[in-house]
Amino acid sequence: MNWFDRWFLKQSIKAWENSKSAEYDEYSTSPVDTNKRRGTRANRLSKYNPSAAAPVDDVDVIEDDRSYTIKMQPANGGTILQVAHYDKNSEMWIRETYIVSNDEDLGTEISSILVQYKLKHV
């Protein structure tokens, strides 16, 4: 093993152990955030405006089993819209596909589809 492989192995092990042992709350910073260079733009801005350099947590606050997913894809003559959610009773994803033609207003149709889907699957 050369020096880079040993260094990379150590860093990987350290990251794995930190990810298993660290408990983050909304004000904690990840190990990556603590190793920032002093001269970065965010650090320079923090002197003047503390909220400008607030750490951005990549925490997913939306639970997958309680959320709706929306997928859109362009098609010839319109747009295909797929809306899905996870059903705990059947333990599977329920998907419905809609087609919005180019003649219709896309924004209005999307909002109508989402409201109808939500009311149908309450």
N, CA, C and O atoms as CSV, one atom per row, in Angstrom:
chain,resi,resn,atom,element,x,y,z
A,1,MET,N,N,0.831,-1.186,0.000
A,1,MET,CA,C,0.000,0.000,0.000
A,1,MET,C,C,0.874,1.247,0.000
A,1,MET,O,O,1.838,1.339,0.760
A,2,ASN,N,N,0.541,2.182,-0.835
A,2,ASN,CA,C,1.292,3.432,-0.809
A,2,ASN,C,C,0.662,4.390,0.198
A,2,ASN,O,O,-0.358,4.060,0.803
A,3,TRP,N,N,1.247,5.558,0.386
A,3,TRP,CA,C,0.805,6.481,1.428
A,3,TRP,C,C,-0.621,6.965,1.207
A,3,TRP,O,O,-1.367,7.166,2.165
A,4,PHE,N,N,-1.003,7.152,-0.057
A,4,PHE,CA,C,-2.347,7.641,-0.327
A,4,PHE,C,C,-3.392,6.596,0.058
A,4,PHE,O,O,-4.420,6.931,0.647
A,5,ASP,N,N,-3.133,5.343,-0.272
A,5,ASP,CA,C,-4.072,4.284,0.079
A,5,ASP,C,C,-4.247,4.175,1.594
A,5,ASP,O,O,-5.366,4.006,2.078
A,6,ARG,N,N,-3.141,4.272,2.348
A,6,ARG,CA,C,-3.241,4.213,3.807
A,6,ARG,C,C,-4.006,5.408,4.353
A,6,ARG,O,O,-4.845,5.260,5.241
A,7,TRP,N,N,-3.715,6.601,3.819
A,7,TRP,CA,C,-4.412,7.803,4.261
A,7,TRP,C,C,-5.906,7.706,3.948
A,7,TRP,O,O,-6.744,8.027,4.790
A,8,PHE,N,N,-6.229,7.265,2.741
A,8,PHE,CA,C,-7.622,7.141,2.334
A,8,PHE,C,C,-8.352,6.114,3.191
A,8,PHE,O,O,-9.512,6.320,3.546
A,9,LEU,N,N,-7.691,5.015,3.526
A,9,LEU,CA,C,-8.283,3.992,4.384
A,9,LEU,C,C,-8.579,4.563,5.767
A,9,LEU,O,O,-9.655,4.330,6.316
A,10,LYS,N,N,-7.626,5.311,6.336
A,10,LYS,CA,C,-7.839,5.923,7.649
A,10,LYS,C,C,-9.013,6.899,7.619
A,10,LYS,O,O,-9.854,6.892,8.518
A,11,GLN,N,N,-9.070,7.737,6.584
A,11,GLN,CA,C,-10.145,8.719,6.474
A,11,GLN,C,C,-11.507,8.035,6.307
A,11,GLN,O,O,-12.509,8.491,6.858
A,12,SER,N,N,-11.535,6.952,5.552
A,12,SER,CA,C,-12.791,6.221,5.349
A,12,SER,C,C,-13.277,5.592,6.645
A,12,SER,O,O,-14.466,5.640,6.959
A,13,ILE,N,N,-12.356,5.006,7.391
A,13,ILE,CA,C,-12.715,4.391,8.673
A,13,ILE,C,C,-13.206,5.454,9.648
A,13,ILE,O,O,-14.199,5.251,10.346
A,14,LYS,N,N,-12.505,6.595,9.695
A,14,LYS,CA,C,-12.898,7.670,10.594
A,14,LYS,C,C,-14.285,8.210,10.216
A,14,LYS,O,O,-15.104,8.471,11.097
A,15,ALA,N,N,-14.549,8.376,8.941
A,15,ALA,CA,C,-15.853,8.872,8.500
A,15,ALA,C,C,-16.950,7.869,8.826
A,15,ALA,O,O,-18.041,8.257,9.244
A,16,TRP,N,N,-16.673,6.593,8.639
A,16,TRP,CA,C,-17.661,5.559,8.946
A,16,TRP,C,C,-17.990,5.549,10.434
A,16,TRP,O,O,-19.158,5.474,10.816
A,17,GLU,N,N,-16.960,5.624,11.273
A,17,GLU,CA,C,-17.188,5.625,12.716
A,17,GLU,C,C,-17.929,6.881,13.160
A,17,GLU,O,O,-18.803,6.807,14.024
A,18,ASN,N,N,-17.593,8.025,12.584
A,18,ASN,CA,C,-18.294,9.266,12.924
A,18,ASN,C,C,-19.749,9.217,12.498
A,18,ASN,O,O,-20.613,9.732,13.207
A,19,SER,N,N,-20.035,8.618,11.370
A,19,SER,CA,C,-21.417,8.576,10.899
A,19,SER,C,C,-22.258,7.651,11.768
A,19,SER,O,O,-23.464,7.862,11.898
A,20,LYS,N,N,-21.643,6.624,12.369
A,20,LYS,CA,C,-22.390,5.711,13.214
A,20,LYS,C,C,-22.540,6.233,14.634
A,20,LYS,O,O,-23.536,5.939,15.294
A,21,SER,N,N,-21.564,7.005,15.119
A,21,SER,CA,C,-21.594,7.416,16.515
A,21,SER,C,C,-22.140,8.822,16.727
A,21,SER,O,O,-22.548,9.157,17.839
A,22,ALA,N,N,-22.156,9.630,15.711
A,22,ALA,CA,C,-22.563,11.033,15.887
A,22,ALA,C,C,-24.072,11.164,15.841
A,22,ALA,O,O,-24.737,10.591,14.978
A,23,GLU,N,N,-24.600,11.928,16.785
A,23,GLU,CA,C,-26.017,12.276,16.765
A,23,GLU,C,C,-26.080,13.782,16.555
A,23,GLU,O,O,-25.527,14.556,17.337
A,24,TYR,N,N,-26.755,14.183,15.497
A,24,TYR,CA,C,-26.794,15.596,15.147
A,24,TYR,C,C,-28.138,16.179,15.531
A,24,TYR,O,O,-29.180,15.561,15.312
A,25,ASP,N,N,-28.110,17.359,16.097
A,25,ASP,CA,C,-29.348,18.104,16.269
A,25,ASP,C,C,-29.334,19.224,15.237
A,25,ASP,O,O,-28.427,19.286,14.408
A,26,GLU,N,N,-30.307,20.093,15.275
A,26,GLU,CA,C,-30.391,21.103,14.220
A,26,GLU,C,C,-29.284,22.139,14.291
A,26,GLU,O,O,-29.066,22.856,13.315
A,27,TYR,N,N,-28.566,22.246,15.428
A,27,TYR,CA,C,-27.515,23.240,15.548
A,27,TYR,C,C,-26.116,22.645,15.434
A,27,TYR,O,O,-25.134,23.387,15.451
A,28,SER,N,N,-26.006,21.342,15.321
A,28,SER,CA,C,-24.679,20.747,15.240
A,28,SER,C,C,-24.148,20.844,13.822
A,28,SER,O,O,-24.911,21.026,12.873
A,29,THR,N,N,-22.848,20.723,13.686
A,29,THR,CA,C,-22.242,20.741,12.366
A,29,THR,C,C,-21.672,19.372,12.083
A,29,THR,O,O,-21.264,18.659,12.999
A,30,SER,N,N,-21.644,19.013,10.841
A,30,SER,CA,C,-21.086,17.728,10.471
A,30,SER,C,C,-19.565,17.814,10.513
A,30,SER,O,O,-19.016,18.916,10.517
A,31,PRO,N,N,-18.863,16.662,10.546
A,31,PRO,CA,C,-17.402,16.700,10.563
A,31,PRO,C,C,-16.804,17.454,9.386
A,31,PRO,O,O,-15.723,18.030,9.512
A,32,VAL,N,N,-17.484,17.464,8.245
A,32,VAL,CA,C,-16.975,18.174,7.079
A,32,VAL,C,C,-16.988,19.679,7.331
A,32,VAL,O,O,-16.065,20.385,6.925
A,33,ASP,N,N,-18.038,20.175,8.005
A,33,ASP,CA,C,-18.149,21.605,8.255
A,33,ASP,C,C,-17.069,22.115,9.198
A,33,ASP,O,O,-16.681,23.280,9.104
A,34,THR,N,N,-16.571,21.276,10.105
A,34,THR,CA,C,-15.584,21.729,11.074
A,34,THR,C,C,-14.199,21.870,10.466
A,34,THR,O,O,-13.326,22.489,11.072
A,35,ASN,N,N,-13.978,21.314,9.289
A,35,ASN,CA,C,-12.665,21.361,8.660
A,35,ASN,C,C,-12.559,22.435,7.583
A,35,ASN,O,O,-11.682,22.353,6.723
A,36,LYS,N,N,-13.420,23.427,7.610
A,36,LYS,CA,C,-13.385,24.464,6.577
A,36,LYS,C,C,-12.136,25.333,6.726
A,36,LYS,O,O,-11.643,25.580,7.826
A,37,ARG,N,N,-11.658,25.775,5.590
A,37,ARG,CA,C,-10.519,26.691,5.623
A,37,ARG,C,C,-10.946,28.031,6.169
A,37,ARG,O,O,-12.107,28.417,6.036
A,38,ARG,N,N,-10.021,28.746,6.781
A,38,ARG,CA,C,-10.345,30.027,7.390
A,38,ARG,C,C,-10.653,31.102,6.365
A,38,ARG,O,O,-11.393,32.036,6.673
A,39,GLY,N,N,-10.115,31.006,5.166
A,39,GLY,CA,C,-10.265,32.083,4.199
A,39,GLY,C,C,-11.448,31.929,3.263
A,39,GLY,O,O,-11.541,32.661,2.277
A,40,THR,N,N,-12.347,31.011,3.535
A,40,THR,CA,C,-13.458,30.834,2.611
A,40,THR,C,C,-14.402,32.029,2.666
A,40,THR,O,O,-14.433,32.774,3.645
A,41,ARG,N,N,-15.143,32.187,1.630
A,41,ARG,CA,C,-16.055,33.321,1.534
A,41,ARG,C,C,-17.096,33.280,2.647
A,41,ARG,O,O,-17.446,34.320,3.205
A,42,ALA,N,N,-17.592,32.095,2.972
A,42,ALA,CA,C,-18.612,31.979,4.024
A,42,ALA,C,C,-18.054,32.421,5.370
A,42,ALA,O,O,-18.751,33.071,6.149
A,43,ASN,N,N,-16.801,32.073,5.650
A,43,ASN,CA,C,-16.208,32.483,6.921
A,43,ASN,C,C,-15.981,33.990,6.964
A,43,ASN,O,O,-16.145,34.612,8.014
A,44,ARG,N,N,-15.607,34.579,5.834
A,44,ARG,CA,C,-15.414,36.023,5.810
A,44,ARG,C,C,-16.741,36.747,6.009
A,44,ARG,O,O,-16.796,37.776,6.684
A,45,LEU,N,N,-17.817,36.208,5.419
A,45,LEU,CA,C,-19.123,36.841,5.554
A,45,LEU,C,C,-19.678,36.702,6.960
A,45,LEU,O,O,-20.462,37.542,7.401
A,46,SER,N,N,-19.283,35.652,7.669
A,46,SER,CA,C,-19.866,35.413,8.986
A,46,SER,C,C,-19.515,36.520,9.970
A,46,SER,O,O,-20.239,36.727,10.944
A,47,LYS,N,N,-18.408,37.241,9.732
A,47,LYS,CA,C,-18.043,38.346,10.620
A,47,LYS,C,C,-19.061,39.473,10.529
A,47,LYS,O,O,-19.360,40.134,11.524
A,48,TYR,N,N,-19.594,39.689,9.323
A,48,TYR,CA,C,-20.482,40.808,9.085
A,48,TYR,C,C,-21.952,40.441,9.202
A,48,TYR,O,O,-22.773,41.256,9.623
A,49,ASN,N,N,-22.277,39.223,8.833
A,49,ASN,CA,C,-23.670,38.769,8.860
A,49,ASN,C,C,-23.683,37.309,9.296
A,49,ASN,O,O,-23.490,36.425,8.461
A,50,PRO,N,N,-23.903,37.032,10.558
A,50,PRO,CA,C,-23.827,35.654,11.048
A,50,PRO,C,C,-24.794,34.701,10.356
A,50,PRO,O,O,-24.498,33.513,10.230
A,51,SER,N,N,-25.930,35.192,9.912
A,51,SER,CA,C,-26.883,34.283,9.269
A,51,SER,C,C,-26.435,33.890,7.860
A,51,SER,O,O,-26.913,32.889,7.326
A,52,ALA,N,N,-25.530,34.656,7.248
A,52,ALA,CA,C,-25.089,34.348,5.890
A,52,ALA,C,C,-24.217,33.106,5.852
A,52,ALA,O,O,-24.174,32.422,4.829
A,53,ALA,N,N,-23.531,32.798,6.923
A,53,ALA,CA,C,-22.622,31.656,6.924
A,53,ALA,C,C,-23.161,30.508,7.763
A,53,ALA,O,O,-22.394,29.641,8.182
A,54,ALA,N,N,-24.458,30.487,8.014
A,54,ALA,CA,C,-25.036,29.402,8.801
A,54,ALA,C,C,-24.848,28.091,8.060
A,54,ALA,O,O,-25.060,28.034,6.849
A,55,PRO,N,N,-24.455,27.033,8.766
A,55,PRO,CA,C,-24.226,25.760,8.093
A,55,PRO,C,C,-25.526,25.197,7.530
A,55,PRO,O,O,-26.578,25.269,8.165
A,56,VAL,N,N,-25.435,24.648,6.350
A,56,VAL,CA,C,-26.594,24.065,5.704
A,56,VAL,C,C,-26.559,22.566,5.966
A,56,VAL,O,O,-25.656,21.867,5.506
A,57,ASP,N,N,-27.533,22.086,6.698
A,57,ASP,CA,C,-27.608,20.663,6.984
A,57,ASP,C,C,-28.325,19.966,5.844
A,57,ASP,O,O,-29.377,20.423,5.397
A,58,ASP,N,N,-27.766,18.872,5.375
A,58,ASP,CA,C,-28.395,18.102,4.322
A,58,ASP,C,C,-29.270,17.008,4.921
A,58,ASP,O,O,-29.239,15.858,4.482
A,59,VAL,N,N,-30.038,17.378,5.913
A,59,VAL,CA,C,-30.902,16.429,6.585
A,59,VAL,C,C,-32.226,16.402,5.857
A,59,VAL,O,O,-32.830,17.446,5.610
A,60,ASP,N,N,-32.675,15.215,5.514
A,60,ASP,CA,C,-33.951,15.066,4.833
A,60,ASP,C,C,-35.047,15.057,5.882
A,60,ASP,O,O,-35.184,14.087,6.627
A,61,VAL,N,N,-35.822,16.118,5.949
A,61,VAL,CA,C,-36.849,16.248,6.974
A,61,VAL,C,C,-38.175,15.614,6.554
A,61,VAL,O,O,-39.075,15.462,7.380
A,62,ILE,N,N,-38.300,15.252,5.309
A,62,ILE,CA,C,-39.528,14.645,4.821
A,62,ILE,C,C,-39.373,13.131,4.866
A,62,ILE,O,O,-38.424,12.569,4.319
A,63,GLU,N,N,-40.316,12.493,5.522
A,63,GLU,CA,C,-40.285,11.045,5.638
A,63,GLU,C,C,-40.807,10.428,4.347
A,63,GLU,O,O,-41.843,10.843,3.827
A,64,ASP,N,N,-40.086,9.437,3.833
A,64,ASP,CA,C,-40.466,8.826,2.563
A,64,ASP,C,C,-41.818,8.130,2.632
A,64,ASP,O,O,-42.586,8.174,1.670
A,65,ASP,N,N,-42.116,7.490,3.754
A,65,ASP,CA,C,-43.360,6.741,3.820
A,65,ASP,C,C,-44.587,7.630,4.020
A,65,ASP,O,O,-45.712,7.136,3.961
A,66,ARG,N,N,-44.399,8.917,4.253
A,66,ARG,CA,C,-45.527,9.837,4.426
A,66,ARG,C,C,-45.570,10.902,3.337
A,66,ARG,O,O,-46.371,11.832,3.432
A,67,SER,N,N,-44.746,10.799,2.319
A,67,SER,CA,C,-44.656,11.855,1.317
A,67,SER,C,C,-45.266,11.415,-0.012
A,67,SER,O,O,-45.500,10.231,-0.256
A,68,TYR,N,N,-45.513,12.408,-0.854
A,68,TYR,CA,C,-45.955,12.177,-2.221
A,68,TYR,C,C,-44.791,12.495,-3.138
A,68,TYR,O,O,-44.076,13.473,-2.920
A,69,THR,N,N,-44.595,11.683,-4.152
A,69,THR,CA,C,-43.560,11.971,-5.134
A,69,THR,C,C,-44.229,12.373,-6.444
A,69,THR,O,O,-45.268,11.835,-6.827
A,70,ILE,N,N,-43.610,13.322,-7.108
A,70,ILE,CA,C,-44.139,13.827,-8.369
A,70,ILE,C,C,-43.027,13.728,-9.410
A,70,ILE,O,O,-41.917,14.214,-9.195
A,71,LYS,N,N,-43.335,13.100,-10.527
A,71,LYS,CA,C,-42.384,13.010,-11.628
A,71,LYS,C,C,-43.053,13.557,-12.879
A,71,LYS,O,O,-44.206,13.245,-13.175
A,72,MET,N,N,-42.303,14.383,-13.608
A,72,MET,CA,C,-42.811,14.950,-14.861
A,72,MET,C,C,-41.852,14.608,-15.975
A,72,MET,O,O,-40.636,14.586,-15.789
A,73,GLN,N,N,-42.415,14.342,-17.131
A,73,GLN,CA,C,-41.593,14.038,-18.293
A,73,GLN,C,C,-42.268,14.601,-19.532
A,73,GLN,O,O,-43.466,14.402,-19.734
A,74,PRO,N,N,-41.504,15.305,-20.364
A,74,PRO,CA,C,-42.108,15.818,-21.602
A,74,PRO,C,C,-42.426,14.668,-22.558
A,74,PRO,O,O,-41.727,13.655,-22.589
A,75,ALA,N,N,-43.473,14.842,-23.318
A,75,ALA,CA,C,-43.874,13.846,-24.312
A,75,ALA,C,C,-44.351,14.577,-25.555
A,75,ALA,O,O,-44.559,15.790,-25.527
A,76,ASN,N,N,-44.521,13.852,-26.629
A,76,ASN,CA,C,-45.042,14.450,-27.860
A,76,ASN,C,C,-46.465,14.912,-27.623
A,76,ASN,O,O,-47.347,14.099,-27.347
A,77,GLY,N,N,-46.694,16.199,-27.727
A,77,GLY,CA,C,-48.031,16.740,-27.580
A,77,GLY,C,C,-48.427,17.074,-26.157
A,77,GLY,O,O,-49.580,17.431,-25.913
A,78,GLY,N,N,-47.503,16.969,-25.205
A,78,GLY,CA,C,-47.878,17.305,-23.836
A,78,GLY,C,C,-46.825,16.902,-22.817
A,78,GLY,O,O,-45.634,16.826,-23.116
A,79,THR,N,N,-47.303,16.646,-21.603
A,79,THR,CA,C,-46.437,16.297,-20.485
A,79,THR,C,C,-47.048,15.125,-19.737
A,79,THR,O,O,-48.258,15.085,-19.512
A,80,ILE,N,N,-46.209,14.172,-19.352
A,80,ILE,CA,C,-46.646,13.041,-18.544
A,80,ILE,C,C,-46.324,13.362,-17.096
A,80,ILE,O,O,-45.204,13.764,-16.778
A,81,LEU,N,N,-47.302,13.186,-16.220
A,81,LEU,CA,C,-47.138,13.472,-14.797
A,81,LEU,C,C,-47.480,12.203,-14.025
A,81,LEU,O,O,-48.547,11.617,-14.207
A,82,GLN,N,N,-46.547,11.786,-13.154
A,82,GLN,CA,C,-46.794,10.611,-12.318
A,82,GLN,C,C,-46.746,11.043,-10.857
A,82,GLN,O,O,-45.779,11.668,-10.421
A,83,VAL,N,N,-47.786,10.711,-10.103
A,83,VAL,CA,C,-47.867,11.025,-8.687
A,83,VAL,C,C,-47.920,9.699,-7.942
A,83,VAL,O,O,-48.634,8.784,-8.350
A,84,ALA,N,N,-47.156,9.591,-6.835
A,84,ALA,CA,C,-47.110,8.336,-6.085
A,84,ALA,C,C,-47.004,8.611,-4.595
A,84,ALA,O,O,-46.548,9.673,-4.172
A,85,HIS,N,N,-47.433,7.637,-3.814
A,85,HIS,CA,C,-47.258,7.667,-2.363
A,85,HIS,C,C,-47.142,6.232,-1.861
A,85,HIS,O,O,-47.538,5.289,-2.546
A,86,TYR,N,N,-46.595,6.080,-0.656
A,86,TYR,CA,C,-46.410,4.758,-0.072
A,86,TYR,C,C,-47.608,4.421,0.794
A,86,TYR,O,O,-47.981,5.192,1.678
A,87,ASP,N,N,-48.211,3.269,0.541
A,87,ASP,CA,C,-49.356,2.814,1.317
A,87,ASP,C,C,-48.866,1.805,2.353
A,87,ASP,O,O,-48.377,0.732,1.999
A,88,LYS,N,N,-49.000,2.155,3.639
A,88,LYS,CA,C,-48.520,1.279,4.711
A,88,LYS,C,C,-49.339,-0.009,4.798
A,88,LYS,O,O,-48.800,-1.060,5.146
A,89,ASN,N,N,-50.617,0.062,4.490
A,89,ASN,CA,C,-51.467,-1.130,4.601
A,89,ASN,C,C,-51.067,-2.209,3.600
A,89,ASN,O,O,-50.948,-3.380,3.959
A,90,SER,N,N,-50.862,-1.822,2.366
A,90,SER,CA,C,-50.478,-2.794,1.335
A,90,SER,C,C,-48.968,-2.919,1.196
A,90,SER,O,O,-48.481,-3.785,0.470
A,91,GLU,N,N,-48.225,-2.062,1.888
A,91,GLU,CA,C,-46.763,-2.051,1.857
A,91,GLU,C,C,-46.227,-1.969,0.431
A,91,GLU,O,O,-45.325,-2.713,0.043
A,92,MET,N,N,-46.801,-1.051,-0.337
A,92,MET,CA,C,-46.321,-0.825,-1.691
A,92,MET,C,C,-46.604,0.611,-2.103
A,92,MET,O,O,-47.421,1.296,-1.488
A,93,TRP,N,N,-45.919,1.060,-3.154
A,93,TRP,CA,C,-46.116,2.405,-3.686
A,93,TRP,C,C,-47.331,2.389,-4.606
A,93,TRP,O,O,-47.460,1.519,-5.468
A,94,ILE,N,N,-48.212,3.352,-4.414
A,94,ILE,CA,C,-49.386,3.535,-5.276
A,94,ILE,C,C,-49.030,4.650,-6.261
A,94,ILE,O,O,-48.697,5.761,-5.848
A,95,ARG,N,N,-49.099,4.355,-7.554
A,95,ARG,CA,C,-48.733,5.329,-8.583
A,95,ARG,C,C,-49.907,5.565,-9.524
A,95,ARG,O,O,-50.627,4.637,-9.890
A,96,GLU,N,N,-50.081,6.808,-9.903
A,96,GLU,CA,C,-51.082,7.158,-10.904
A,96,GLU,C,C,-50.420,8.069,-11.932
A,96,GLU,O,O,-49.645,8.960,-11.586
A,97,THR,N,N,-50.739,7.829,-13.196
A,97,THR,CA,C,-50.128,8.581,-14.289
A,97,THR,C,C,-51.185,9.440,-14.974
A,97,THR,O,O,-52.300,8.988,-15.230
A,98,TYR,N,N,-50.821,10.672,-15.263
A,98,TYR,CA,C,-51.717,11.626,-15.907
A,98,TYR,C,C,-51.014,12.202,-17.136
A,98,TYR,O,O,-49.786,12.270,-17.190
A,99,ILE,N,N,-51.805,12.611,-18.109
A,99,ILE,CA,C,-51.266,13.255,-19.309
A,99,ILE,C,C,-51.896,14.637,-19.429
A,99,ILE,O,O,-53.118,14.782,-19.408
A,100,VAL,N,N,-51.044,15.644,-19.556
A,100,VAL,CA,C,-51.504,17.020,-19.748
A,100,VAL,C,C,-51.096,17.421,-21.156
A,100,VAL,O,O,-49.911,17.417,-21.489
A,101,SER,N,N,-52.076,17.767,-21.980
A,101,SER,CA,C,-51.761,18.121,-23.367
A,101,SER,C,C,-51.200,19.538,-23.435
A,101,SER,O,O,-51.333,20.319,-22.493
A,102,ASN,N,N,-50.580,19.851,-24.549
A,102,ASN,CA,C,-50.004,21.186,-24.747
A,102,ASN,C,C,-51.069,22.270,-24.822
A,102,ASN,O,O,-50.772,23.444,-24.602
A,103,ASP,N,N,-52.314,21.889,-25.131
A,103,ASP,CA,C,-53.407,22.861,-25.224
A,103,ASP,C,C,-53.827,23.379,-23.856
A,103,ASP,O,O,-54.408,24.461,-23.767
A,104,GLU,N,N,-53.549,22.636,-22.788
A,104,GLU,CA,C,-53.982,22.999,-21.442
A,104,GLU,C,C,-52.862,23.738,-20.707
A,104,GLU,O,O,-51.684,23.561,-21.018
A,105,ASP,N,N,-53.235,24.560,-19.739
A,105,ASP,CA,C,-52.258,25.271,-18.926
A,105,ASP,C,C,-51.624,24.281,-17.939
A,105,ASP,O,O,-52.325,23.697,-17.112
A,106,LEU,N,N,-50.330,24.096,-18.020
A,106,LEU,CA,C,-49.634,23.080,-17.221
A,106,LEU,C,C,-49.759,23.353,-15.722
A,106,LEU,O,O,-50.020,22.427,-14.953
A,107,GLY,N,N,-49.581,24.589,-15.296
A,107,GLY,CA,C,-49.657,24.921,-13.875
A,107,GLY,C,C,-51.023,24.640,-13.284
A,107,GLY,O,O,-51.131,24.065,-12.201
A,108,THR,N,N,-52.064,25.040,-13.989
A,108,THR,CA,C,-53.426,24.804,-13.520
A,108,THR,C,C,-53.722,23.317,-13.448
A,108,THR,O,O,-54.317,22.846,-12.479
A,109,GLU,N,N,-53.314,22.583,-14.462
A,109,GLU,CA,C,-53.573,21.141,-14.490
A,109,GLU,C,C,-52.798,20.402,-13.401
A,109,GLU,O,O,-53.328,19.472,-12.793
A,110,ILE,N,N,-51.559,20.799,-13.147
A,110,ILE,CA,C,-50.773,20.145,-12.095
A,110,ILE,C,C,-51.425,20.376,-10.739
A,110,ILE,O,O,-51.559,19.440,-9.950
A,111,SER,N,N,-51.828,21.594,-10.463
A,111,SER,CA,C,-52.466,21.863,-9.170
A,111,SER,C,C,-53.776,21.094,-9.048
A,111,SER,O,O,-54.086,20.581,-7.972
A,112,SER,N,N,-54.541,21.004,-10.109
A,112,SER,CA,C,-55.789,20.252,-10.085
A,112,SER,C,C,-55.527,18.762,-9.846
A,112,SER,O,O,-56.236,18.125,-9.067
A,113,ILE,N,N,-54.523,18.216,-10.507
A,113,ILE,CA,C,-54.173,16.801,-10.344
A,113,ILE,C,C,-53.734,16.517,-8.912
A,113,ILE,O,O,-54.139,15.514,-8.324
A,114,LEU,N,N,-52.914,17.391,-8.353
A,114,LEU,CA,C,-52.428,17.171,-6.989
A,114,LEU,C,C,-53.550,17.248,-5.961
A,114,LEU,O,O,-53.587,16.447,-5.027
A,115,VAL,N,N,-54.459,18.198,-6.122
A,115,VAL,CA,C,-55.585,18.306,-5.193
A,115,VAL,C,C,-56.468,17.069,-5.307
A,115,VAL,O,O,-56.864,16.503,-4.288
A,116,GLN,N,N,-56.785,16.641,-6.525
A,116,GLN,CA,C,-57.606,15.460,-6.715
A,116,GLN,C,C,-56.945,14.216,-6.136
A,116,GLN,O,O,-57.608,13.383,-5.519
A,117,TYR,N,N,-55.631,14.095,-6.339
A,117,TYR,CA,C,-54.901,12.921,-5.835
A,117,TYR,C,C,-54.913,12.896,-4.312
A,117,TYR,O,O,-55.133,11.849,-3.704
A,118,LYS,N,N,-54.677,14.040,-3.707
A,118,LYS,CA,C,-54.662,14.136,-2.245
A,118,LYS,C,C,-56.040,13.786,-1.676
A,118,LYS,O,O,-56.139,13.027,-0.712
A,119,LEU,N,N,-57.088,14.331,-2.264
A,119,LEU,CA,C,-58.434,14.050,-1.769
A,119,LEU,C,C,-58.814,12.580,-1.975
A,119,LEU,O,O,-59.534,12.007,-1.157
A,120,LYS,N,N,-58.347,11.985,-3.034
A,120,LYS,CA,C,-58.659,10.588,-3.336
A,120,LYS,C,C,-57.940,9.632,-2.379
A,120,LYS,O,O,-58.474,8.574,-2.044
A,121,HIS,N,N,-56.728,10.001,-1.935
A,121,HIS,CA,C,-55.900,9.108,-1.111
A,121,HIS,C,C,-55.688,9.637,0.304
A,121,HIS,O,O,-54.577,9.579,0.829
A,122,VAL,N,N,-56.736,10.146,0.914
A,122,VAL,CA,C,-56.604,10.655,2.293
A,122,VAL,C,C,-56.618,9.504,3.265
A,122,VAL,O,O,-56.519,9.716,4.474
